[in-house]
Amino acid sequence: MNRTSSVVRETSFRYPDTWLVRPRIRLYGDRLELTGWRFTGRHRRVIELSEIASIKWWSGVNHAANLDLHLDDGEQLSLWVKGPGLWRFKITEHAPDIEEQNPSLKQNVAAPTA
């Protein structure tokens, strides 16, 4: 399999329920790579963009996650990344068949009352 080697976007990330040292998420033209270190050793997960069925994101800091990737096998992978809207844009730019689920700048925010 021919791999795209140029990093399109990179930042730190976190899983809502798993602690990693030096976690990094990297977007390549054909895949996401999530890396970091656990007490048991190195963590590395590769997700082909073709395996992502849909993506959902939201803004705000009071969330354990702000980017959900729904994979073809039914798994939902929740992450917290800086700039989730930009990540959604860049991922769908390289995989335009991914369905966007309710993209929103604000969720769960009460409207101001007069």
N, C-alpha and C positions, 0 to 999 in steps of 0.2 A: 504494500500500500504506500502510495506516495504521500508524504506528510508535508504540510505547509510549515515552514520553520520560522517565519517572521511573526513576532508578537505584535498584535494589533492594539491590545489594551492590557494593562496589568495593574493590580492593586492588591492590598490586603483584603481579607474576607474573614468571616467567622460563621461557623455552624451554630444554630441556636443552642444545641445541647452537647457539643463536643469541644474540648479545649485543645488548641494547637499552638505551638510556638512557631513564630515566623510564617504564618499562613499567607500564601499568595495564590491569586487566581489570575490565570493568563488566558487571553482569547487569541487563538490563532485563526486562520482563515477557515479551518475545517473542524476545530475542536476547542473545548475548554479544558484546561488542566488546573487542578486544585492540588496544592502541595503544602506541606508543613511538617512539623515534628510532634509526635506524641511521646509519652513515656515509654511506649513499647517500640518506638522506632519511627522511621519515615512514613508519612502518609502521602500517597499520590493517587489521585483519581482522574481519569481521562473520560470526558464525555464528548462523543462525536456530536457535532451540531445536527446531523441527520437523525439523531436519537431524541431530540427535543421536540415534543409535540406542541407545547404551548408555554408561554411565559407570562408571568404576572409580576407587576412591581408596584410599589407605593413609596411615598416619601414620609419623612418624620423620623424622629430619633427614639421614640418610645416603643419600639418594636424589637423583638428578638431577631426578626428577619425582615428584609424588604425586597427580596427577589425570590420568586418561586419558579422553579423549572419543573414542568410536568413532562416526564419522559415517556417514550412509546410503550415501555413495559409496565406503565401504571405508577411507577415511583414518583413521588413529589420530593424534590430536593429544595430545601429552604436554606437561604443564605442571607447574610447581612453584608452588603458591599457599599462602598462610598460611591455615590452617584448612580443609583439603580436605574434611573431613566436613561442615562447614557449607555449603561451596560445593555439594557434592553434594545436600544437603538442599534448599537454596534453588533449585537448578536443577530438581530433580524436583518441587518444589512448584509451579513454573510450567509444567512439562511432565511431567505424571504418566505419560505413556506411555513414558518413557525407562526402559529396562531397567537394573537395577543389577547389576553383575558383582562378586560376592564382596565386598560391603562388609565392611570389617574394621578394627578399631582397631589390630591388630598383625599384621604379616606378617614372616616370616623371623626370628622371635625364638625362640631356643631356650628350652624350658621349663626352669625350675630343677630341679636334681637334688638328692635328699636326701642 
